[in-house]
């Protein structure tokens, strides 16, 4: 067998996309929460939206 079926490549790409959503997207939420906590310690009240836009 010298070549794999093209559907295998499409399924592989789909799996990579799903794993990216599952494993990497929560990191944005974590980063937003950490920055919000840092600003709170500094005495600044910043909403989640401006921080989320800055992180992404």
Buried (B, 14 or more C-beta within 10 A) or exposed (E): EEEEEEEEEEEEEEEEEEEEEEEEEEEEEEBBEEBBEEBEEEEEEBEEEEBBEEBE
